[in-house]
Amino acid sequence: MGRTRAQVLALLRSPATTTALAERAGVSLAAASQHAGVLRGAGLVDTVRTGSAVLHSLTPLGWSLLAGV
């Protein structure tokens, strides 16, 4: 896992929309979406669409990875 993707994972300790995640990580909206998609594909992040917003949060596996378990 690269540095930015690891940072994105850590930033999702607090659930965030794609826009908020991009702002927190200092990356473009497209990059934040791509990182979230890869993390979702790995089972580390859940994504829920609410209207026009997309909310990303850690899965139990994501939490375990961050905790070093």
Number of C-alpha atoms within 10 A of each C-alpha: 7 6 8 15 18 13 14 20 25 16 16 21 15 11 16 19 20 23 17 15 26 19 13 15 18 13 15 14 16 12 17 23 19 14 21 24 17 13 21 18 11 11 14 21 22 18 18 11 10 9 6 6 12 14 18 25 22 24 18 13 14 22 18 12 13 15 8 7 7
